[in-house]
């Protein structure tokens, strides 16, 4: 077998390991689903009447707002995955299993690949559950089949990028406890973008930050694909941010993992 074949085989083994862990300990998957659903229900049923009127007019209310806010909740589902991935990586690094792997004839890249692909699958399942709940509470996307395929592609790209960043944050954490908090700023950033209210309703300084931070073009791209609103150049900006975040997370993860190997 070639080196690439060995790497693919070992990566498949590590992916199965992480999927079995996900089945054995479903609490993390449930948590990833519950938090976005809670935010969805909170904003739709508690704030939706008022905020929806501000977005779509007095007659719109909650029905308009659930269509507006769901793309932001979907993105929050992805950022929530950072916490789960960081914890899983930190657990492996601190509990000695990675040291055991290093004594075995397996491809080094397979360890992180298993975490990334396993988290990718876990996150897409969570997104599916969140969209299902959103449909139950009134979310009515106007996307056609092509729009849904494009949406799935964008979600996969976003998730892949953020999960690599999560792997790096888990490697950088000194303890499992600290790894559970490193992704918190990313969970909060959608609130400071166009996810819950239009940016033109914000004070000048906050509006400037909201318009130029990475989550606003990501949200507007999802909103445009699902609801048919104008995307403009947000898709290209979102793609650029995904490349920067994903490549940066991968290179940082690789550097940290190799540094740990030399200790």
N, C-alpha and C positions, 0 to 999 in steps of 0.2 A: 504493500500500500504506500502511496505517496504521502508526503507531509500534509498536503491539503486534505487527503482522505482521512488521515488520522485525526486532524483537527475537527473535521465535520462529524466524525463518529463520536469523538469525545464530547463535542458540544451537544450533540443529540442526547448523550447520556446525562450531561449536566442539566439540560432542559427538562428531561424526565424527572430528575431529582427535584428540581424546583417545583414542577407541577404536582408531584406527589406530596411535597411539603404543603403546597397550597390546599390540597384536598384534606390532608391530615390536620392542618390548622386553619380552618375556614374563617376564623375570627378576623384576620387581616382583610380578606376579601370582603367580608360583610361590612367592616368599618369603611373601606373604600367606597362602598355603595351607599351606606347609610348617611355619611356626612353630606355629600352633594344632594341627596334626596331631601334631607332636612332643610338645607338652604333653599332648595327649590320650593318646597311647601311653605316655608316661612315667607319668602319674598312674594310668592303668588297669592297666598291666602291672607297674609297679614298686611303687606305693603302694596300688593298688586293693584288694588282699587285706586289708590292715590297716585302711585307711580305710573300706572297705565294711562290714567287720565292726562298726565303730563306729557306722555309720549304720543298717544294717538288721539287725544281730544277727550272731552268729558264723557262722550258716549262709549269710548273704548274700554277703559277700565281694565279689569283683570284679564279678560280674554285677549286683549292686545298685549298685555305685559308678559304673559306666559310665553308668547312667541318671541318677544324681545329678549327675555332673560335666559331662556333655555340654552342657547349657544355658550353663554358665560358659564352656566352650571356644568355643561359638558367639558369645558376647558378646566374647570375646577376639579373635575373627576380625574383628569390627567395629572394635574399638579399634586393632587392628593396621593397619587401613586408614588411620588417621590419619597414620601415618608416610609411606605412599606418596603420599597426597594432599598433605601438607605439602611433600614433596620436589618433586613436580611443579609446584606453585604457585611455590615458591621458585626453581626452575629457570627458569620463564618470566619471573619478575620480575628475575632477575639476569643473564640471557643476552640481554636486549634485545628479545625477540620481542614483549613487551607494548608497548614503545615503538613498534614497527612497527605493531601493531594500532591504536594511538591515532592514527596518521596516516591511517588508513583509515576509510571511512564505514560503520562497524559499530557495533552497539549495545554500549555499555560493559558492560552486565550479562551479555552473552553469554560473556565471557571466563571469569568465575567459574562461570557456569552450566555451561559445558562441562566444567570440572574436577569439579564436584559430581556431575553426572549420570553422567559417565564413571566416577568412583570408585564411585558407587552400583551401577552395573552390575558393575564389577569385584569389589566386595565381595560381592554376592549370588552371583556365580559361585563365589567362595571359600567362602562359607557352604555352598553346595550340595555342594562337594567335601568339606568337613569333615563334614557330616552323612552323606555316603556312606561315609566311612571309619568314622565312629562306628557306623553300622549293621553294617559288616563285623566290628567288634570286639565286638558284642553289644548295642548300643543298641536298646532296644525301646520306642518311644513308644506311648502308649495313646490319642493324639489321634485323633478322627474327622475327617471331611472339613472340618467347620466349624472344628474346632480348628486344623487345618493352615492354613486360610485366615486365621484370626485370627493365627496365628504368623507367617505371611508378612507380614501387615499391620504387626504390631508390629516385625518385623525391618526392614522398609522404613523405618518411622518412626524407629527407633533409628539406622539407618545414615545416613539423611538428616540427622539432628541432628548426629551426630558428624562427618560429612564437612564440614558447614559450619564447625564448630569447627576442623577440620583446615585448611581453607582460610585461616581467620584466623591460625592458628599459622604457616602457611607464609608469609603476607604479613608477619607480625611478625618472622620470622627474617631475620637480616642476610645469611646465607650458606646455600648448599645443605647444607653440612656440619652447621650448627647445626639446620637444619630436620629432620634425621634423628633428632634426640634430643628434640625438644620434646614429642612424644606419649608418651614412655616412662612417665611417671607414670600415665597412663591405662591403659597395658597392665598395670601392676602392681596397680592398685586392685582388680580382681576377686579377687586373692589375699587382700585384707583385707576381704572380704565373705563372703557365704554360698555362694560359688561352689564351694569345694572341701571345706569342712567346715561343719557347722551353727554358727551364731553362739553358741548356748548352750554350746558347748564351749570358748569363748575366755575369757581373763581379763576382768574387769569393764570396764576402760577400753577395751580393744580391742573387746569385744562392743558397747559403746555406739557406738563409731565405725563398726563394721561394720553395725550396724542402721540407722544414719542417713545413711550415705553413699549416693550415687545408684545404685551398681551393684547393691546388694542387692535393691531392689525390681525392677530390670530383670531380674535373674537369676531371682527368684522368680516373676515374671510369665511368663517363658519356660518355667520348670519346670512351672508350673501348667498352661499351655496344652498342653505336650507330654506331661506325665506324669499329669495329672489331680489334682495335689496342690492343696490350698486356696490360693487367690490372695489372698483378703481384699481389703484396700484397696491392695495392692501395685500393681495395674493402674493405679489413679488416680494414685498417687504416681509410677509410672514414666512415665505420660503427661505429668504435670507436669514431670518432669525433662527429658523429650525436648523439650517446648515451650521450656523455659528455655534448654537447651543449644543447640537449633537456632536460636531467635530471637536469642540472644546471639551465636552464631557468625556469623549472617548480618549483623547490625548491625555487629559488629566488623569483619568482612571488608569490608563496604561502606565503612566509615569509613577503613580502612587503604588500600583501593584508590583511593578518591577523593583521599586525602592524597598518595599517590604520583603521582597524575595532575597535581597542582598544582605539583610540584617542577620 
